[in-house]
């Protein structure tokens, strides 16, 4: 789950996508007054009860999964906006949360921006259905919001541009033809983007953990998603760090927030 840049990030989504809410956050900056979770403000608690699985690690039913998602979005939104505005990196904090209902999509979530520059976080139906509890959805939402808060898309685009330019110059200097230069630019852009992608994922995990915590959810329980993902290990050209490393980052953030 990562920020997707350029044309891929701005892919056209059908008008039928279910627009649910606006979410955003930013952390590790100046002090922020975090809004209390809905329960603390007297909100109805029956929804929270209905979203709990019947057994530890069990899948939720369709209705439970939907309520799970709606509960998280409503609870995370005010904290998200406070984070985003306090961090002062993103120009827009009016997140649009959508469900990507295209057939055949795998369990995934991503952050992008639309043509007007509005940040968008999309969840596939498969991911929503795969969540075992509200904490997992909250952590994924916080993680994806963090990509926008930290400006990862423009940073990736700049890295890709720099890598493409450098590779193209070196290829041309070595006497490569036009097609070879273009191929070198593509490779250079890809390598430059991968160079920082693991760091970006860990940064998003850390801020996502803060977001999850301040919204009233358990970040460590939220990392349960990692236990069901293939471990990318320590692949030099990989885009994601190892699952154990990611969980360790979240654990350190939570310990700090709890004063441990």
C-alpha positions in Angstrom: 0.0 0.0 0.0 1.7 3.1 -1.2 1.3 6.5 -2.8 0.9 6.2 -6.6 2.4 9.0 -8.6 1.8 10.5 -12.1 -0.6 9.1 -14.6 -1.3 5.9 -12.5 -2.1 8.0 -9.5 -4.6 10.1 -11.5 -6.5 7.2 -13.0 -10.1 7.8 -13.9 -12.5 6.4 -11.4 -16.1 5.8 -12.3 -18.7 8.1 -10.9 -20.2 5.1 -9.3 -17.4 4.9 -6.8 -18.8 5.3 -3.3 -17.7 8.6 -1.9 -17.7 8.4 1.8 -15.7 11.1 3.7 -12.7 13.3 3.9 -9.7 12.2 5.9 -6.2 13.5 6.4 -3.5 13.8 9.1 -0.1 15.1 9.9 2.1 14.4 12.9 5.5 15.0 14.6 5.2 18.7 14.2 3.8 21.4 16.5 1.3 20.5 19.2 -2.2 19.7 18.0 -5.5 19.7 19.8 -6.9 16.4 18.9 -10.7 16.1 18.6 -12.1 13.5 20.9 -13.3 10.2 19.3 -17.1 10.1 18.6 -17.8 7.8 21.6 -16.4 10.5 23.9 -18.8 13.0 22.5 -21.9 10.8 23.2 -22.1 9.1 19.8 -24.2 5.9 19.5 -22.0 2.9 20.4 -24.1 0.1 18.9 -22.2 0.4 15.6 -18.9 -0.3 17.3 -20.4 -3.4 18.9 -21.7 -4.6 15.5 -18.3 -4.3 13.9 -16.5 -6.6 16.2 -15.7 -10.0 14.8 -17.2 -13.1 16.3 -13.8 -14.7 16.9 -10.3 -13.5 17.1 -8.9 -13.1 13.5 -12.3 -14.0 11.9 -13.6 -12.3 8.8 -16.5 -9.9 9.3 -19.7 -10.4 7.3 -20.6 -7.9 4.5 -22.8 -5.7 6.8 -20.2 -5.8 9.6 -17.4 -4.9 7.2 -19.4 -1.9 5.8 -20.2 -0.7 9.3 -16.5 -1.2 10.3 -15.4 1.0 7.4 -18.0 3.8 8.0 -17.2 3.8 11.7 -13.5 4.3 11.1 -13.9 7.0 8.5 -16.2 9.0 10.8 -13.9 8.7 13.7 -10.6 9.3 12.0 -11.7 12.3 9.9 -11.4 15.1 12.5 -8.1 13.9 13.8 -6.8 13.6 10.2 -7.7 17.1 9.3 -6.0 18.4 12.4 -2.8 16.5 11.5 -2.8 17.7 7.9 -3.3 21.4 8.7 -0.7 21.3 11.5 2.0 19.7 9.4 1.7 22.5 6.7 3.1 20.5 3.8 0.1 19.5 1.8 -1.8 22.4 0.1 -5.1 20.6 0.4 -6.4 18.6 3.3 -9.9 17.9 2.1 -9.5 14.1 1.6 -12.0 12.2 -0.5 -12.4 8.6 0.6 -13.7 6.3 -2.0 -14.3 2.6 -2.5 -12.7 1.2 -5.7 -15.5 -1.2 -6.8 -13.9 -2.3 -10.1 -14.2 -6.1 -10.5 -11.2 -8.2 -9.7 -9.3 -5.7 -7.5 -7.0 -7.3 -4.9 -6.9 -6.2 -1.2 -5.3 -2.9 -1.5 -5.5 0.8 -0.7 -3.7 3.8 -2.2 -3.4 7.5 -2.0 -3.4 9.8 -5.0 -4.7 13.2 -6.1 -7.4 14.0 -8.6 -7.0 16.4 -11.5 -7.9 19.3 -9.3 -5.2 18.4 -6.8 -7.6 17.0 -4.2 -6.1 14.1 -2.2 -7.9 10.8 -2.6 -7.6 7.6 -0.6 -9.1 4.6 -2.3 -9.9 1.2 -0.6 -10.7 -1.9 -2.6 -13.7 -3.9 -1.6 -11.4 -6.9 -1.0 -9.4 -5.0 1.6 -12.5 -3.8 3.4 -13.8 -7.4 3.5 -10.4 -8.7 4.6 -10.1 -6.4 7.7 -10.5 -8.3 10.9 -11.3 -5.3 13.1 -11.7 -1.5 13.0 -8.1 -1.0 14.1 -6.8 -2.5 10.8 -8.9 -0.2 8.7 -7.9 2.8 10.9 -4.2 2.0 10.5 -4.4 1.6 6.7 -6.3 4.9 6.4 -3.7 6.7 8.6 -0.9 5.2 6.6 -2.3 6.3 3.3 -3.1 9.7 4.6 0.4 10.1 5.8 1.7 9.7 2.3 -0.1 12.9 1.4 0.7 14.7 4.6 4.4 14.0 4.1 4.3 15.0 0.4 5.5 11.7 -0.9 3.8 11.9 -4.4 5.6 15.1 -5.4 8.8 13.8 -3.9 8.6 10.6 -5.9 7.8 12.6 -9.0 10.9 14.8 -8.5 13.1 11.7 -7.8 11.9 10.1 -10.9 12.6 13.2 -13.0 16.1 13.6 -11.6 16.8 9.9 -12.1 15.6 10.0 -15.7 17.6 13.1 -16.5 20.8 11.7 -15.0 20.5 8.3 -16.7 19.7 10.0 -20.0 22.7 12.2 -19.8 25.0 9.3 -19.0 23.6 7.1 -21.8 23.9 9.9 -24.3 27.5 10.6 -23.2 28.3 6.9 -23.7 27.1 7.2 -27.3 23.7 5.5 -26.9 21.0 6.1 -29.6 17.7 7.8 -29.0 15.8 4.6 -28.1 18.6 3.5 -25.8 18.6 6.9 -24.1 14.8 6.7 -23.6 15.1 3.2 -22.1 17.9 4.4 -19.8 15.7 7.3 -18.7 12.9 4.8 -17.8 15.3 2.7 -15.8 16.8 5.7 -14.1 13.4 7.0 -13.1 12.4 3.6 -11.6 15.6 3.2 -9.7 15.4 6.7 -8.3 11.9 6.2 -7.1 12.7 2.8 -5.4 15.7 4.4 -3.7 13.4 6.3 -1.3 10.3 4.1 -1.4 11.1 2.0 1.6 11.9 5.1 3.7 8.6 6.6 2.6 6.7 3.5 3.7 8.3 3.5 7.2 7.6 7.2 7.5 4.0 6.6 6.6 3.8 3.8 9.1 5.1 6.0 11.9 2.7 8.9 11.1 -0.1 6.4 10.5 0.4 5.0 13.9 0.1 8.4 15.5 -3.1 9.1 13.5 -4.6 5.7 14.5 -3.7 6.2 18.2 -5.1 9.8 18.4 -8.3 8.7 16.7 -8.9 6.2 19.4 -7.7 3.0 17.8 -4.9 0.5 18.6 -2.1 0.9 16.0 -0.4 -2.4 17.1 -3.7 -4.3 16.6 -4.0 -2.5 13.3 -0.7 -3.9 12.0 -2.4 -7.3 11.9 -2.6 -6.7 8.1 1.2 -7.3 8.0 0.8 -10.8 9.4 -1.3 -11.7 6.3 0.9 -10.1 3.7 3.8 -11.8 2.0 7.0 -10.6 3.6 9.1 -8.6 1.0 12.2 -9.3 3.1 15.2 -7.1 2.4 15.1 -7.0 -1.4 17.5 -4.2 -2.5 15.2 -3.2 -5.3 12.0 -3.7 -3.4 9.5 -0.9 -2.8 8.4 -2.0 0.7 10.4 -2.8 3.9 10.1 -6.1 5.7 7.0 -6.7 7.8 8.9 -7.1 11.0 10.7 -3.8 10.5 7.4 -2.0 9.9 5.8 -3.5 13.0 8.9 -2.5 15.0 8.5 1.1 13.8 4.8 1.1 14.9 5.7 -0.4 18.2 8.3 2.3 18.9 5.8 5.1 18.0 3.1 3.6 20.3 5.6 3.2 23.2 6.5 6.8 22.8 2.9 7.9 22.7 2.1 5.9 25.8 5.2 7.2 27.6 6.7 3.7 27.9 
